[in-house]
Amino acid sequence: MMNNQTLSNAAMLSSRGTSAYETGTQSFSSNALRSYNPDGKRRRKPSATSAMRADMVVMLMNAFPDIRRVKIHDSGIEFQARVRLQGGGIVYRTAYNLQNLYGKLLEGIRERTLSA
């Protein structure tokens, strides 16, 4: 028969050294990504790349009339783009900077439109 014992927090900390809270691994502050409106509502800060992404969307829409919708997301580490074509196809690409993403999207859209 097993003896189930619950250990207190202090006993667990003493057996394992320090907790995650004491070592600073929980130091990420989500408030650094947020801004506050004058009425007190908390909002996410706009991305610094939003104007560049909007320009890229306009360039793609003008270059290819087959495109229905373009979405480009900045995740903070990489950029993700999803392009919907009129024939129902979807081109999805990721890259670490917008210049590479633009090149990958051009290749993907050309492949899709030429094969259709």
Phi, psi and omega in degrees: 000133181277145178258106180273118178237142175260131180267144178285164179300319181296320180293321179293320180293322182289331181278333183253002182096253183239160179275170179295329181290329180279334182275350178089011179287345179261028188275357180292129181250117179288343178292340177294336179267004188241156174229161183244132175284163178301333179278002174095358180282139181269130181231155175283139179292142178291148181290148178289343183261008185297322179292319179294321179293321179295320177297321180295322178297316180297318180297317180294319181295324179286326183283327184234109180288348181282353185277130175268316185209143177231129175234129178236123184246134176258107182271000181098329178252313180222165178257138179237134181232143177228122181243124176258129181261162183293332179283359179100357180281155178232132175248122181237125180221153174230149178202163181273346172217164187291327180296315178294322179297318179299315178297317179295321179294319178301314179298315182295320181291319179296319177299316182292317184287327178285327180282341182278000000 
